[in-house]
Amino acid sequence: MRNLTEDRTAENLVDAAGERAKSCVDAGVDALNAVSGKARKIGDSADGYVRDNPWLVIGAVAGIAALVGFLFRGRR
């Protein structure tokens, strides 16, 4: 049989673990929101650049695609 002191200690440990888990989840949500906001700003900036310079971006993508094709072409 367990005594009352052991039960209270166990309950205290469970409560402390629950509070710790909640604070970790809250910290994770805050970090996710911060990263999400930064990613949105970067995406909006990139979108504006592409809209302002479409041909430059098309040329850069074509050059990168040619380089990747050259690197992975293999020898015959």
PQR file with spaces between the fields and no chain letter, atoms N, CA, C, O and H, PARSE charges and radii, in Angstrom:
ATOM       1  N    MET     1       0.830   -1.190    0.000 -0.4000 1.5000
ATOM       2  CA   MET     1       0.000    0.000    0.000 -0.0000 2.0000
ATOM       3  C    MET     1       0.874    1.253    0.000  0.5500 1.7000
ATOM       4  O    MET     1       1.905    1.324    0.669 -0.5500 1.4000
ATOM       5  N    ARG     2       0.439    2.196   -0.745 -0.4000 1.5000
ATOM       6  CA   ARG     2       1.161    3.453   -0.796 -0.0000 2.0000
ATOM       7  C    ARG     2       0.575    4.396    0.244  0.5500 1.7000
ATOM       8  O    ARG     2      -0.620    4.368    0.539 -0.5500 1.4000
ATOM       9  H    ARG     2      -0.399    2.138   -1.289  0.4000 1.0000
ATOM      10  N    ASN     3       1.428    5.210    0.775 -0.4000 1.5000
ATOM      11  CA   ASN     3       0.906    6.158    1.757 -0.0000 2.0000
ATOM      12  C    ASN     3       0.547    7.480    1.094  0.5500 1.7000
ATOM      13  O    ASN     3       0.804    7.686   -0.092 -0.5500 1.4000
ATOM      14  H    ASN     3       2.399    5.233    0.536  0.4000 1.0000
ATOM      15  N    LEU     4      -0.044    8.360    1.869 -0.4000 1.5000
ATOM      16  CA   LEU     4      -0.551    9.630    1.357 -0.0000 2.0000
ATOM      17  C    LEU     4       0.578   10.533    0.858  0.5500 1.7000
ATOM      18  O    LEU     4       0.399   11.267   -0.113 -0.5500 1.4000
ATOM      19  H    LEU     4      -0.253    8.192    2.832  0.4000 1.0000
ATOM      20  N    THR     5       1.734   10.483    1.511 -0.4000 1.5000
ATOM      21  CA   THR     5       2.865   11.315    1.116 -0.0000 2.0000
ATOM      22  C    THR     5       3.372   10.931   -0.266  0.5500 1.7000
ATOM      23  O    THR     5       3.695   11.801   -1.074 -0.5500 1.4000
ATOM      24  H    THR     5       1.880    9.886    2.300  0.4000 1.0000
ATOM      25  N    GLU     6       3.445    9.630   -0.544 -0.4000 1.5000
ATOM      26  CA   GLU     6       3.886    9.180   -1.865 -0.0000 2.0000
ATOM      27  C    GLU     6       2.911    9.617   -2.950  0.5500 1.7000
ATOM      28  O    GLU     6       3.331    9.997   -4.043 -0.5500 1.4000
ATOM      29  H    GLU     6       3.183    8.922    0.113  0.4000 1.0000
ATOM      30  N    ASP     7       1.623    9.566   -2.662 -0.4000 1.5000
ATOM      31  CA   ASP     7       0.613    9.989   -3.634 -0.0000 2.0000
ATOM      32  C    ASP     7       0.739   11.483   -3.942  0.5500 1.7000
ATOM      33  O    ASP     7       0.647   11.895   -5.099 -0.5500 1.4000
ATOM      34  H    ASP     7       1.282    9.257   -1.774  0.4000 1.0000
ATOM      35  N    ARG     8       0.951   12.293   -2.893 -0.4000 1.5000
ATOM      36  CA   ARG     8       1.085   13.737   -3.108 -0.0000 2.0000
ATOM      37  C    ARG     8       2.360   14.055   -3.883  0.5500 1.7000
ATOM      38  O    ARG     8       2.361   14.942   -4.736 -0.5500 1.4000
ATOM      39  H    ARG     8       1.025   11.959   -1.954  0.4000 1.0000
ATOM      40  N    THR     9       3.442   13.338   -3.590 -0.4000 1.5000
ATOM      41  CA   THR     9       4.692   13.557   -4.309 -0.0000 2.0000
ATOM      42  C    THR     9       4.513   13.212   -5.791  0.5500 1.7000
ATOM      43  O    THR     9       4.978   13.938   -6.670 -0.5500 1.4000
ATOM      44  H    THR     9       3.441   12.618   -2.897  0.4000 1.0000
ATOM      45  N    ALA    10       3.845   12.112   -6.047 -0.4000 1.5000
ATOM      46  CA   ALA    10       3.602   11.715   -7.432 -0.0000 2.0000
ATOM      47  C    ALA    10       2.734   12.754   -8.138  0.5500 1.7000
ATOM      48  O    ALA    10       2.996   13.105   -9.289 -0.5500 1.4000
ATOM      49  H    ALA    10       3.467   11.523   -5.333  0.4000 1.0000
ATOM      50  N    GLU    11       1.709   13.242   -7.457 -0.4000 1.5000
ATOM      51  CA   GLU    11       0.846   14.261   -8.062 -0.0000 2.0000
ATOM      52  C    GLU    11       1.632   15.541   -8.338  0.5500 1.7000
ATOM      53  O    GLU    11       1.435   16.181   -9.371 -0.5500 1.4000
ATOM      54  H    GLU    11       1.496   12.956   -6.522  0.4000 1.0000
ATOM      55  N    ASN    12       2.514   15.912   -7.426 -0.4000 1.5000
ATOM      56  CA   ASN    12       3.341   17.100   -7.630 -0.0000 2.0000
ATOM      57  C    ASN    12       4.266   16.929   -8.837  0.5500 1.7000
ATOM      58  O    ASN    12       4.454   17.860   -9.621 -0.5500 1.4000
ATOM      59  H    ASN    12       2.675   15.392   -6.586  0.4000 1.0000
ATOM      60  N    LEU    13       4.836   15.740   -8.978 -0.4000 1.5000
ATOM      61  CA   LEU    13       5.706   15.477  -10.124 -0.0000 2.0000
ATOM      62  C    LEU    13       4.925   15.534  -11.435  0.5500 1.7000
ATOM      63  O    LEU    13       5.410   16.073  -12.429 -0.5500 1.4000
ATOM      64  H    LEU    13       4.683   14.984   -8.341  0.4000 1.0000
ATOM      65  N    VAL    14       3.728   14.981  -11.431 -0.4000 1.5000
ATOM      66  CA   VAL    14       2.898   15.004  -12.637 -0.0000 2.0000
ATOM      67  C    VAL    14       2.510   16.438  -12.973  0.5500 1.7000
ATOM      68  O    VAL    14       2.549   16.837  -14.137 -0.5500 1.4000
ATOM      69  H    VAL    14       3.334   14.542  -10.624  0.4000 1.0000
ATOM      70  N    ASP    15       2.140   17.208  -11.967 -0.4000 1.5000
ATOM      71  CA   ASP    15       1.788   18.611  -12.199 -0.0000 2.0000
ATOM      72  C    ASP    15       2.977   19.405  -12.742  0.5500 1.7000
ATOM      73  O    ASP    15       2.829   20.202  -13.668 -0.5500 1.4000
ATOM      74  H    ASP    15       2.108   16.885  -11.021  0.4000 1.0000
ATOM      75  N    ALA    16       4.153   19.180  -12.160 -0.4000 1.5000
ATOM      76  CA   ALA    16       5.353   19.884  -12.614 -0.0000 2.0000
ATOM      77  C    ALA    16       5.691   19.502  -14.054  0.5500 1.7000
ATOM      78  O    ALA    16       6.073   20.357  -14.852 -0.5500 1.4000
ATOM      79  H    ALA    16       4.273   18.532  -11.407  0.4000 1.0000
ATOM      80  N    ALA    17       5.550   18.225  -14.383 -0.4000 1.5000
ATOM      81  CA   ALA    17       5.832   17.782  -15.753 -0.0000 2.0000
ATOM      82  C    ALA    17       4.828   18.381  -16.735  0.5500 1.7000
ATOM      83  O    ALA    17       5.192   18.759  -17.849 -0.5500 1.4000
ATOM      84  H    ALA    17       5.240   17.530  -13.734  0.4000 1.0000
ATOM      85  N    GLY    18       3.576   18.467  -16.323 -0.4000 1.5000
ATOM      86  CA   GLY    18       2.562   19.076  -17.182 -0.0000 2.0000
ATOM      87  C    GLY    18       2.836   20.548  -17.431  0.5500 1.7000
ATOM      88  O    GLY    18       2.686   21.032  -18.553 -0.5500 1.4000
ATOM      89  H    GLY    18       3.280   18.161  -15.418  0.4000 1.0000
ATOM      90  N    GLU    19       3.239   21.259  -16.385 -0.4000 1.5000
ATOM      91  CA   GLU    19       3.554   22.676  -16.546 -0.0000 2.0000
ATOM      92  C    GLU    19       4.771   22.868  -17.450  0.5500 1.7000
ATOM      93  O    GLU    19       4.808   23.776  -18.280 -0.5500 1.4000
ATOM      94  H    GLU    19       3.361   20.866  -15.474  0.4000 1.0000
ATOM      95  N    ARG    20       5.766   21.992  -17.272 -0.4000 1.5000
ATOM      96  CA   ARG    20       6.981   22.069  -18.104 -0.0000 2.0000
ATOM      97  C    ARG    20       6.634   21.785  -19.568  0.5500 1.7000
ATOM      98  O    ARG    20       7.126   22.465  -20.469 -0.5500 1.4000
ATOM      99  H    ARG    20       5.736   21.254  -16.598  0.4000 1.0000
ATOM     100  N    ALA    21       5.791   20.787  -19.799 -0.4000 1.5000
ATOM     101  CA   ALA    21       5.402   20.460  -21.171 -0.0000 2.0000
ATOM     102  C    ALA    21       4.635   21.619  -21.802  0.5500 1.7000
ATOM     103  O    ALA    21       4.849   21.937  -22.972 -0.5500 1.4000
ATOM     104  H    ALA    21       5.392   20.234  -19.067  0.4000 1.0000
ATOM     105  N    LYS    22       3.737   22.257  -21.034 -0.4000 1.5000
ATOM     106  CA   LYS    22       2.974   23.382  -21.554 -0.0000 2.0000
ATOM     107  C    LYS    22       3.894   24.543  -21.902  0.5500 1.7000
ATOM     108  O    LYS    22       3.705   25.194  -22.930 -0.5500 1.4000
ATOM     109  H    LYS    22       3.563   21.999  -20.083  0.4000 1.0000
ATOM     110  N    SER    23       4.893   24.811  -21.057 -0.4000 1.5000
ATOM     111  CA   SER    23       5.805   25.913  -21.362 -0.0000 2.0000
ATOM     112  C    SER    23       6.651   25.600  -22.591  0.5500 1.7000
ATOM     113  O    SER    23       6.970   26.502  -23.367 -0.5500 1.4000
ATOM     114  H    SER    23       5.047   24.282  -20.222  0.4000 1.0000
ATOM     115  N    CYS    24       7.017   24.336  -22.778 -0.4000 1.5000
ATOM     116  CA   CYS    24       7.778   23.949  -23.978 -0.0000 2.0000
ATOM     117  C    CYS    24       6.930   24.106  -25.240  0.5500 1.7000
ATOM     118  O    CYS    24       7.419   24.576  -26.267 -0.5500 1.4000
ATOM     119  H    CYS    24       6.758   23.603  -22.148  0.4000 1.0000
ATOM     120  N    VAL    25       5.679   23.717  -25.161 -0.4000 1.5000
ATOM     121  CA   VAL    25       4.781   23.859  -26.309 -0.0000 2.0000
ATOM     122  C    VAL    25       4.580   25.337  -26.630  0.5500 1.7000
ATOM     123  O    VAL    25       4.601   25.732  -27.795 -0.5500 1.4000
ATOM     124  H    VAL    25       5.281   23.335  -24.327  0.4000 1.0000
ATOM     125  N    ASP    26       4.386   26.149  -25.598 -0.4000 1.5000
ATOM     126  CA   ASP    26       4.215   27.587  -25.820 -0.0000 2.0000
ATOM     127  C    ASP    26       5.456   28.197  -26.468  0.5500 1.7000
ATOM     128  O    ASP    26       5.339   29.027  -27.369 -0.5500 1.4000
ATOM     129  H    ASP    26       4.369   25.829  -24.651  0.4000 1.0000
ATOM     130  N    ALA    27       6.638   27.792  -26.018 -0.4000 1.5000
ATOM     131  CA   ALA    27       7.884   28.292  -26.611 -0.0000 2.0000
ATOM     132  C    ALA    27       7.992   27.858  -28.066  0.5500 1.7000
ATOM     133  O    ALA    27       8.428   28.636  -28.914 -0.5500 1.4000
ATOM     134  H    ALA    27       6.733   27.118  -25.286  0.4000 1.0000
ATOM     135  N    GLY    28       7.601   26.629  -28.361 -0.4000 1.5000
ATOM     136  CA   GLY    28       7.629   26.141  -29.742 -0.0000 2.0000
ATOM     137  C    GLY    28       6.678   26.903  -30.648  0.5500 1.7000
ATOM     138  O    GLY    28       7.011   27.213  -31.792 -0.5500 1.4000
ATOM     139  H    GLY    28       7.246   25.996  -27.673  0.4000 1.0000
ATOM     140  N    VAL    29       5.492   27.203  -30.131 -0.4000 1.5000
ATOM     141  CA   VAL    29       4.518   27.973  -30.916 -0.0000 2.0000
ATOM     142  C    VAL    29       5.040   29.382  -31.179  0.5500 1.7000
ATOM     143  O    VAL    29       4.898   29.904  -32.285 -0.5500 1.4000
ATOM     144  H    VAL    29       5.222   26.951  -29.202  0.4000 1.0000
ATOM     145  N    ASP    30       5.642   29.993  -30.168 -0.4000 1.5000
ATOM     146  CA   ASP    30       6.213   31.335  -30.350 -0.0000 2.0000
ATOM     147  C    ASP    30       7.324   31.324  -31.401  0.5500 1.7000
ATOM     148  O    ASP    30       7.391   32.213  -32.250 -0.5500 1.4000
ATOM     149  H    ASP    30       5.758   29.569  -29.270  0.4000 1.0000
ATOM     150  N    ALA    31       8.195   30.314  -31.342 -0.4000 1.5000
ATOM     151  CA   ALA    31       9.282   30.210  -32.317 -0.0000 2.0000
ATOM     152  C    ALA    31       8.728   29.989  -33.724  0.5500 1.7000
ATOM     153  O    ALA    31       9.222   30.575  -34.687 -0.5500 1.4000
ATOM     154  H    ALA    31       8.141   29.591  -30.653  0.4000 1.0000
ATOM     155  N    LEU    32       7.715   29.154  -33.839 -0.4000 1.5000
ATOM     156  CA   LEU    32       7.101   28.900  -35.145 -0.0000 2.0000
ATOM     157  C    LEU    32       6.491   30.172  -35.717  0.5500 1.7000
ATOM     158  O    LEU    32       6.634   30.452  -36.907 -0.5500 1.4000
ATOM     159  H    LEU    32       7.315   28.678  -33.056  0.4000 1.0000
ATOM     160  N    ASN    33       5.817   30.935  -34.880 -0.4000 1.5000
ATOM     161  CA   ASN    33       5.223   32.191  -35.350 -0.0000 2.0000
ATOM     162  C    ASN    33       6.291   33.175  -35.804  0.5500 1.7000
ATOM     163  O    ASN    33       6.103   33.872  -36.800 -0.5500 1.4000
ATOM     164  H    ASN    33       5.701   30.708  -33.913  0.4000 1.0000
ATOM     165  N    ALA    34       7.413   33.241  -35.084 -0.4000 1.5000
ATOM     166  CA   ALA    34       8.492   34.146  -35.469 -0.0000 2.0000
ATOM     167  C    ALA    34       9.096   33.735  -36.808  0.5500 1.7000
ATOM     168  O    ALA    34       9.315   34.580  -37.676 -0.5500 1.4000
ATOM     169  H    ALA    34       7.566   32.675  -34.274  0.4000 1.0000
ATOM     170  N    VAL    35       9.363   32.455  -36.975 -0.4000 1.5000
ATOM     171  CA   VAL    35       9.945   31.965  -38.228 -0.0000 2.0000
ATOM     172  C    VAL    35       8.962   32.128  -39.378  0.5500 1.7000
ATOM     173  O    VAL    35       9.355   32.470  -40.493 -0.5500 1.4000
ATOM     174  H    VAL    35       9.186   31.769  -36.269  0.4000 1.0000
ATOM     175  N    SER    36       7.705   31.886  -39.112 -0.4000 1.5000
ATOM     176  CA   SER    36       6.686   32.028  -40.146 -0.0000 2.0000
ATOM     177  C    SER    36       6.597   33.476  -40.631  0.5500 1.7000
ATOM     178  O    SER    36       6.464   33.728  -41.828 -0.5500 1.4000
ATOM     179  H    SER    36       7.386   31.607  -38.206  0.4000 1.0000
ATOM     180  N    GLY    37       6.670   34.413  -39.707 -0.4000 1.5000
ATOM     181  CA   GLY    37       6.636   35.819  -40.092 -0.0000 2.0000
ATOM     182  C    GLY    37       7.834   36.211  -40.939  0.5500 1.7000
ATOM     183  O    GLY    37       7.697   36.943  -41.919 -0.5500 1.4000
ATOM     184  H    GLY    37       6.777   34.208  -38.734  0.4000 1.0000
ATOM     185  N    LYS    38       9.017   35.721  -40.559 -0.4000 1.5000
ATOM     186  CA   LYS    38      10.225   36.020  -41.340 -0.0000 2.0000
ATOM     187  C    LYS    38      10.135   35.397  -42.728  0.5500 1.7000
ATOM     188  O    LYS    38      10.500   36.027  -43.720 -0.5500 1.4000
ATOM     189  H    LYS    38       9.129   35.126  -39.763  0.4000 1.0000
ATOM     190  N    ALA    39       9.652   34.164  -42.795 -0.4000 1.5000
ATOM     191  CA   ALA    39       9.528   33.487  -44.092 -0.0000 2.0000
ATOM     192  C    ALA    39       8.546   34.229  -44.997  0.5500 1.7000
ATOM     193  O    ALA    39       8.770   34.344  -46.202 -0.5500 1.4000
ATOM     194  H    ALA    39       9.356   33.652  -41.989  0.4000 1.0000
ATOM     195  N    ARG    40       7.472   34.723  -44.420 -0.4000 1.5000
ATOM     196  CA   ARG    40       6.496   35.472  -45.216 -0.0000 2.0000
ATOM     197  C    ARG    40       7.125   36.754  -45.776  0.5500 1.7000
ATOM     198  O    ARG    40       6.892   37.103  -46.933 -0.5500 1.4000
ATOM     199  H    ARG    40       7.290   34.629  -43.441  0.4000 1.0000
ATOM     200  N    LYS    41       7.917   37.452  -44.962 -0.4000 1.5000
ATOM     201  CA   LYS    41       8.580   38.674  -45.432 -0.0000 2.0000
ATOM     202  C    LYS    41       9.563   38.373  -46.560  0.5500 1.7000
ATOM     203  O    LYS    41       9.632   39.111  -47.543 -0.5500 1.4000
ATOM     204  H    LYS    41       8.106   37.169  -44.022  0.4000 1.0000
ATOM     205  N    ILE    42      10.324   37.287  -46.416 -0.4000 1.5000
ATOM     206  CA   ILE    42      11.283   36.899  -47.452 -0.0000 2.0000
ATOM     207  C    ILE    42      10.548   36.519  -48.734  0.5500 1.7000
ATOM     208  O    ILE    42      10.961   36.892  -49.831 -0.5500 1.4000
ATOM     209  H    ILE    42      10.268   36.687  -45.618  0.4000 1.0000
ATOM     210  N    GLY    43       9.455   35.773  -48.583 -0.4000 1.5000
ATOM     211  CA   GLY    43       8.667   35.386  -49.754 -0.0000 2.0000
ATOM     212  C    GLY    43       8.075   36.580  -50.466  0.5500 1.7000
ATOM     213  O    GLY    43       8.067   36.632  -51.696 -0.5500 1.4000
ATOM     214  H    GLY    43       9.120   35.469  -47.691  0.4000 1.0000
ATOM     215  N    ASP    44       7.581   37.537  -49.709 -0.4000 1.5000
ATOM     216  CA   ASP    44       7.027   38.745  -50.326 -0.0000 2.0000
ATOM     217  C    ASP    44       8.110   39.544  -51.050  0.5500 1.7000
ATOM     218  O    ASP    44       7.868   40.110  -52.116 -0.5500 1.4000
ATOM     219  H    ASP    44       7.587   37.494  -48.710  0.4000 1.0000
ATOM     220  N    SER    45       9.299   39.584  -50.461 -0.4000 1.5000
ATOM     221  CA   SER    45      10.414   40.288  -51.087 -0.0000 2.0000
ATOM     222  C    SER    45      10.813   39.604  -52.397  0.5500 1.7000
ATOM     223  O    SER    45      11.029   40.267  -53.411 -0.5500 1.4000
ATOM     224  H    SER    45       9.495   39.124  -49.595  0.4000 1.0000
ATOM     225  N    ALA    46      10.909   38.280  -52.364 -0.4000 1.5000
ATOM     226  CA   ALA    46      11.273   37.528  -53.578 -0.0000 2.0000
ATOM     227  C    ALA    46      10.196   37.700  -54.647  0.5500 1.7000
ATOM     228  O    ALA    46      10.513   37.843  -55.828 -0.5500 1.4000
ATOM     229  H    ALA    46      10.734   37.741  -51.540  0.4000 1.0000
ATOM     230  N    ASP    47       8.940   37.687  -54.245 -0.4000 1.5000
ATOM     231  CA   ASP    47       7.849   37.864  -55.201 -0.0000 2.0000
ATOM     232  C    ASP    47       7.946   39.230  -55.876  0.5500 1.7000
ATOM     233  O    ASP    47       7.752   39.348  -57.086 -0.5500 1.4000
ATOM     234  H    ASP    47       8.683   37.570  -53.285  0.4000 1.0000
ATOM     235  N    GLY    48       8.244   40.243  -55.097 -0.4000 1.5000
ATOM     236  CA   GLY    48       8.386   41.585  -55.668 -0.0000 2.0000
ATOM     237  C    GLY    48       9.545   41.668  -56.643  0.5500 1.7000
ATOM     238  O    GLY    48       9.441   42.310  -57.688 -0.5500 1.4000
ATOM     239  H    GLY    48       8.402   40.147  -54.115  0.4000 1.0000
ATOM     240  N    TYR    49      10.660   41.013  -56.299 -0.4000 1.5000
ATOM     241  CA   TYR    49      11.832   41.035  -57.182 -0.0000 2.0000
ATOM     242  C    TYR    49      11.515   40.339  -58.504  0.5500 1.7000
ATOM     243  O    TYR    49      11.861   40.840  -59.574 -0.5500 1.4000
ATOM     244  H    TYR    49      10.745   40.491  -55.450  0.4000 1.0000
ATOM     245  N    VAL    50      10.854   39.179  -58.425 -0.4000 1.5000
ATOM     246  CA   VAL    50      10.529   38.432  -59.642 -0.0000 2.0000
ATOM     247  C    VAL    50       9.557   39.222  -60.507  0.5500 1.7000
ATOM     248  O    VAL    50       9.669   39.217  -61.733 -0.5500 1.4000
ATOM     249  H    VAL    50      10.573   38.772  -57.556  0.4000 1.0000
ATOM     250  N    ARG    51       8.614   39.892  -59.883 -0.4000 1.5000
ATOM     251  CA   ARG    51       7.656   40.684  -60.668 -0.0000 2.0000
ATOM     252  C    ARG    51       8.326   41.898  -61.322  0.5500 1.7000
ATOM     253  O    ARG    51       7.933   42.322  -62.409 -0.5500 1.4000
ATOM     254  H    ARG    51       8.523   39.896  -58.888  0.4000 1.0000
ATOM     255  N    ASP    52       9.337   42.450  -60.651 -0.4000 1.5000
ATOM     256  CA   ASP    52      10.045   43.600  -61.212 -0.0000 2.0000
ATOM     257  C    ASP    52      11.065   43.198  -62.280  0.5500 1.7000
ATOM     258  O    ASP    52      11.345   43.990  -63.180 -0.5500 1.4000
ATOM     259  H    ASP    52       9.656   42.105  -59.768  0.4000 1.0000
ATOM     260  N    ASN    53      11.619   42.000  -62.203 -0.4000 1.5000
ATOM     261  CA   ASN    53      12.692   41.552  -63.108 -0.0000 2.0000
ATOM     262  C    ASN    53      12.422   40.142  -63.642  0.5500 1.7000
ATOM     263  O    ASN    53      13.208   39.232  -63.380 -0.5500 1.4000
ATOM     264  H    ASN    53      11.391   41.357  -61.472  0.4000 1.0000
ATOM     265  N    PRO    54      11.340   39.942  -64.377 -0.5600 1.5000
ATOM     266  CA   PRO    54      11.005   38.571  -64.788  0.2800 2.0000
ATOM     267  C    PRO    54      12.035   37.942  -65.726  0.5500 1.7000
ATOM     268  O    PRO    54      12.351   36.761  -65.584 -0.5500 1.4000
ATOM     269  N    TRP    55      12.560   38.707  -66.678 -0.4000 1.5000
ATOM     270  CA   TRP    55      13.494   38.121  -67.643 -0.0000 2.0000
ATOM     271  C    TRP    55      14.831   37.800  -67.012  0.5500 1.7000
ATOM     272  O    TRP    55      15.479   36.828  -67.398 -0.5500 1.4000
ATOM     273  H    TRP    55      12.303   39.666  -66.794  0.4000 1.0000
ATOM     274  N    LEU    56      15.245   38.580  -66.071 -0.4000 1.5000
ATOM     275  CA   LEU    56      16.477   38.293  -65.356 -0.0000 2.0000
ATOM     276  C    LEU    56      16.348   36.988  -64.581  0.5500 1.7000
ATOM     277  O    LEU    56      17.273   36.175  -64.565 -0.5500 1.4000
ATOM     278  H    LEU    56      14.718   39.370  -65.757  0.4000 1.0000
ATOM     279  N    VAL    57      15.216   36.792  -63.949 -0.4000 1.5000
ATOM     280  CA   VAL    57      14.986   35.558  -63.178 -0.0000 2.0000
ATOM     281  C    VAL    57      14.892   34.363  -64.125  0.5500 1.7000
ATOM     282  O    VAL    57      15.438   33.301  -63.827 -0.5500 1.4000
ATOM     283  H    VAL    57      14.465   37.452  -63.962  0.4000 1.0000
ATOM     284  N    ILE    58      14.219   34.517  -65.247 -0.4000 1.5000
ATOM     285  CA   ILE    58      14.116   33.413  -66.209 -0.0000 2.0000
ATOM     286  C    ILE    58      15.508   33.031  -66.712  0.5500 1.7000
ATOM     287  O    ILE    58      15.816   31.846  -66.833 -0.5500 1.4000
ATOM     288  H    ILE    58      13.776   35.380  -65.489  0.4000 1.0000
ATOM     289  N    GLY    59      16.340   34.011  -67.003 -0.4000 1.5000
ATOM     290  CA   GLY    59      17.707   33.735  -67.452 -0.0000 2.0000
ATOM     291  C    GLY    59      18.533   33.038  -66.376  0.5500 1.7000
ATOM     292  O    GLY    59      19.290   32.112  -66.670 -0.5500 1.4000
ATOM     293  H    GLY    59      16.090   34.974  -66.905  0.4000 1.0000
ATOM     294  N    ALA    60      18.388   33.479  -65.146 -0.4000 1.5000
ATOM     295  CA   ALA    60      19.137   32.846  -64.057 -0.0000 2.0000
ATOM     296  C    ALA    60      18.704   31.396  -63.864  0.5500 1.7000
ATOM     297  O    ALA    60      19.544   30.519  -63.665 -0.5500 1.4000
ATOM     298  H    ALA    60      17.773   34.231  -64.907  0.4000 1.0000
ATOM     299  N    VAL    61      17.410   31.144  -63.921 -0.4000 1.5000
ATOM     300  CA   VAL    61      16.910   29.770  -63.769 -0.0000 2.0000
ATOM     301  C    VAL    61      17.376   28.909  -64.933  0.5500 1.7000
ATOM     302  O    VAL    61      17.745   27.752  -64.730 -0.5500 1.4000
ATOM     303  H    VAL    61      16.728   31.857  -64.083  0.4000 1.0000
ATOM     304  N    ALA    62      17.367   29.441  -66.133 -0.4000 1.5000
ATOM     305  CA   ALA    62      17.839   28.676  -67.292 -0.0000 2.0000
ATOM     306  C    ALA    62      19.323   28.350  -67.150  0.5500 1.7000
ATOM     307  O    ALA    62      19.748   27.239  -67.469 -0.5500 1.4000
ATOM     308  H    ALA    62      17.068   30.381  -66.298  0.4000 1.0000
ATOM     309  N    GLY    63      20.109   29.307  -66.676 -0.4000 1.5000
ATOM     310  CA   GLY    63      21.544   29.060  -66.475 -0.0000 2.0000
ATOM     311  C    GLY    63      21.791   27.997  -65.416  0.5500 1.7000
ATOM     312  O    GLY    63      22.647   27.130  -65.592 -0.5500 1.4000
ATOM     313  H    GLY    63      19.765   30.210  -66.417  0.4000 1.0000
ATOM     314  N    ILE    64      21.053   28.058  -64.326 -0.4000 1.5000
ATOM     315  CA   ILE    64      21.204   27.045  -63.266 -0.0000 2.0000
ATOM     316  C    ILE    64      20.781   25.685  -63.780  0.5500 1.7000
ATOM     317  O    ILE    64      21.433   24.683  -63.483 -0.5500 1.4000
ATOM     318  H    ILE    64      20.357   28.762  -64.182  0.4000 1.0000
ATOM     319  N    ALA    65      19.686   25.627  -64.557 -0.4000 1.5000
ATOM     320  CA   ALA    65      19.234   24.351  -65.116 -0.0000 2.0000
ATOM     321  C    ALA    65      20.280   23.773  -66.076  0.5500 1.7000
ATOM     322  O    ALA    65      20.514   22.564  -66.071 -0.5500 1.4000
ATOM     323  H    ALA    65      19.157   26.440  -64.798  0.4000 1.0000
ATOM     324  N    ALA    66      20.900   24.604  -66.885 -0.4000 1.5000
ATOM     325  CA   ALA    66      21.944   24.132  -67.800 -0.0000 2.0000
ATOM     326  C    ALA    66      23.148   23.608  -67.026  0.5500 1.7000
ATOM     327  O    ALA    66      23.728   22.585  -67.391 -0.5500 1.4000
ATOM     328  H    ALA    66      20.711   25.586  -66.889  0.4000 1.0000
ATOM     329  N    LEU    67      23.520   24.304  -65.965 -0.4000 1.5000
ATOM     330  CA   LEU    67      24.638   23.859  -65.142 -0.0000 2.0000
ATOM     331  C    LEU    67      24.341   22.516  -64.479  0.5500 1.7000
ATOM     332  O    LEU    67      25.194   21.628  -64.472 -0.5500 1.4000
ATOM     333  H    LEU    67      23.049   25.134  -65.669  0.4000 1.0000
ATOM     334  N    VAL    68      23.162   22.361  -63.932 -0.4000 1.5000
ATOM     335  CA   VAL    68      22.781   21.091  -63.292 -0.0000 2.0000
ATOM     336  C    VAL    68      22.733   19.980  -64.327  0.5500 1.7000
ATOM     337  O    VAL    68      23.178   18.864  -64.058 -0.5500 1.4000
ATOM     338  H    VAL    68      22.469   23.082  -63.937  0.4000 1.0000
ATOM     339  N    GLY    69      22.201   20.270  -65.506 -0.4000 1.5000
ATOM     340  CA   GLY    69      22.174   19.270  -66.575 -0.0000 2.0000
ATOM     341  C    GLY    69      23.572   18.861  -66.995  0.5500 1.7000
ATOM     342  O    GLY    69      23.829   17.683  -67.243 -0.5500 1.4000
ATOM     343  H    GLY    69      21.840   21.176  -65.725  0.4000 1.0000
ATOM     344  N    PHE    70      24.465   19.812  -67.076 -0.4000 1.5000
ATOM     345  CA   PHE    70      25.851   19.516  -67.431 -0.0000 2.0000
ATOM     346  C    PHE    70      26.513   18.645  -66.362  0.5500 1.7000
ATOM     347  O    PHE    70      27.248   17.714  -66.692 -0.5500 1.4000
ATOM     348  H    PHE    70      24.257   20.769  -66.874  0.4000 1.0000
ATOM     349  N    LEU    71      26.262   18.938  -65.105 -0.4000 1.5000
ATOM     350  CA   LEU    71      26.888   18.176  -64.020 -0.0000 2.0000
ATOM     351  C    LEU    71      26.363   16.744  -63.920  0.5500 1.7000
ATOM     352  O    LEU    71      27.101   15.841  -63.524 -0.5500 1.4000
ATOM     353  H    LEU    71      25.666   19.695  -64.838  0.4000 1.0000
ATOM     354  N    PHE    72      25.108   16.532  -64.272 -0.4000 1.5000
ATOM     355  CA   PHE    72      24.510   15.210  -64.138 -0.0000 2.0000
ATOM     356  C    PHE    72      24.369   14.447  -65.460  0.5500 1.7000
ATOM     357  O    PHE    72      23.695   13.418  -65.505 -0.5500 1.4000
ATOM     358  H    PHE    72      24.509   17.266  -64.593  0.4000 1.0000
ATOM     359  N    ARG    73      24.981   14.923  -66.508 -0.4000 1.5000
ATOM     360  CA   ARG    73      24.792   14.302  -67.810 -0.0000 2.0000
ATOM     361  C    ARG    73      25.481   12.936  -67.923  0.5500 1.7000
ATOM     362  O    ARG    73      24.993   12.072  -68.653 -0.5500 1.4000
ATOM     363  H    ARG    73      25.529   15.759  -66.472  0.4000 1.0000
ATOM     364  N    GLY    74      26.555   12.725  -67.249 -0.4000 1.5000
ATOM     365  CA   GLY    74      27.270   11.447  -67.345 -0.0000 2.0000
ATOM     366  C    GLY    74      28.090   11.368  -68.616  0.5500 1.7000
ATOM     367  O    GLY    74      27.827   12.082  -69.584 -0.5500 1.4000
ATOM     368  H    GLY    74      26.951   13.426  -66.656  0.4000 1.0000
ATOM     369  N    ARG    75      29.077   10.502  -68.607 -0.4000 1.5000
ATOM     370  CA   ARG    75      29.934   10.349  -69.788 -0.0000 2.0000
ATOM     371  C    ARG    75      29.438    9.211  -70.658  0.5500 1.7000
ATOM     372  O    ARG    75      28.909    8.215  -70.164 -0.5500 1.4000
ATOM     373  H    ARG    75      29.290    9.922  -67.820  0.4000 1.0000
ATOM     374  N    ARG    76      29.617    9.373  -71.961 -0.4000 1.5000
ATOM     375  CA   ARG    76      29.173    8.327  -72.893 -0.0000 2.0000
ATOM     376  C    ARG    76      30.314    7.840  -73.710  0.5500 1.7000
ATOM     377  O    ARG    76      30.139    6.958  -74.551 -0.5500 1.4000
ATOM     378  H    ARG    76      30.047   10.181  -72.363  0.4000 1.0000
